[in-house]
Amino acid sequence: MRQDDDAFVLGVSGDLDLESIAPLVTALAEAGGAGEGPVVLDLSGVGFADSSTVNVLLRAHSELGPRLRIARPSAFVERLFDVIGLRQALPVYDTVEDALVRGSSDPAAVREP
């Protein structure tokens, strides 16, 4: 986790499943409780994600609202989001910089399906 001014960027890599999701839950809680700025998840390094990941992301979105921003999803994560329709619920950005600068207040910055 890195902090940029009032924003937090969480770089996530590896496989995310029921056995490995706990550190992400902890990091999201810490970042969410540490301020009012954006919490950006860089998912470019995620090779696999299952329903536990989807559950964590939806709960985080419920708690953080527009502060939660997804950046650079891996090909696997993009396919997962497309298949289950998660793209309509979560803001997804091409880069971490877009997520930080434009944020959810600029709908043009959000990647379309």
N, C-alpha and C positions, 0 to 999 in steps of 0.2 A: 504494500500500500504506500502510495506517495501522496503528499499533500501539496496542492498548487493554490496558494492563497487560501480561499475558503472552500475550495473544492478538493475532493478525494478521488484518486484514480486507483482502482483495484485491478491489477493485472492477474488474470486467471488463466492457468494452464493445466494441461493434463486431462484426465477423465473425471467427470463429475457424476457421481452416483451416490446412492444411499450411504455407502461406506466412506466416501471422501468429501462429502458436502459440508461437514461441520466447520472447517476453517473459513469457508465462504460465508456461512451464517454469522460467525463471530465477527468477521471483518465488516460485513454489512451493518451489523448492530453497532460496532465501534464507530464507523464512519458516520452513520446516521445520527448517532447521539453526540457527535463532536462538533456540530455546528448546523448552519442552515444552508450551506452551499451544496452544489451538485455532488452526486456520488456516481462516478462513471465506472462501469464495468467493461474493461477491455477483454473481450472473449476471443481474441485472435488465436490464442494458444490452446483452446479447448478442443480435444480430439473426440470426445464422447460426452453426451449429457443425457440423463434420463428424466423420468417424471419427478424425481425428487428435486432436480434442478429447476424444473418448471415451477414446482410448488414454491421453492425458495424465492424465485424471481417474482412470482405473483404476490407473495406475502410482502416482499421488500417494496414492491410498487405500491401496495396498499398502505404501507407504513410511511414511505418516503414521498409518494406522489410524484410530481414532475421533477423532483430532485434526482430520481433514479434514471440513469441514461445508459443505454447499451451501445458500446462502440466496437467496431471491427469484429463482428462475429465470424468465427471460423466457418468454413463451408458446411461442416456438420451442423453447427448451431443454426446457420441460415436455413438449411433444409428442415430442421426440427421446427423452427419458428413458422415456416411456411406451411408445413403439414398440419400443425395444430392451430394455426391462426393467431399465434402469439404476437405477431407483428402489429396487429390492430390494437393490442393492449399496451405494448411497450414501445417507447421511442428508440429507434435504432439509427445509428449514425455511421458514416463511412470511416471517420477517424475520431480519435480521442479529442483532437483539437476542435472539430465541429461540435462535439458533445459539450465541451467546456465553453466554447465561445457563443455558439448559437443557442444551444439548449432547447428545451421543449417549447420555448416561447416563439420559436421560428419554425412553423410547420414545413417550410420549404427545405429545411436542413435535414429533415427526417427522410431516410431512404424509403422509397416506395417499393412495394413487393414486385 
